[in-house]
Amino acid sequence: MRALIAVATGLAAAVALVLTITAMGSPAGGTSPEPLLTTVPSHP
């Protein structure tokens, strides 16, 4: 019985966390217009 209560509590906490993150929405921001500059090491 304790295991069932623990599972129910964990599931309720997980659902509450997902709903909280969903309610917050996606963060405001944008992408950089400049491409990422990467370098490739020279091969001998």
JOZITA-V449449 format. One record per backbone hydrogen bond with DSSP energy under -1.0 kcal/mol. NH is the residue of the N-H (numbers start at 0). CO is the residue of the C=O. Records with the same first field share a line. If there is no record, write none. Layout:
BEGIN
NH=CO + CO
END
This chain:
BEGIN
4=0
5=1
6=2
7=3
8=4
9=5
10=6
11=7
12=8
13=9
14=10
15=11
16=12
17=13
18=14
19=15
20=16
21=17
22=18
23=19
24=20
END
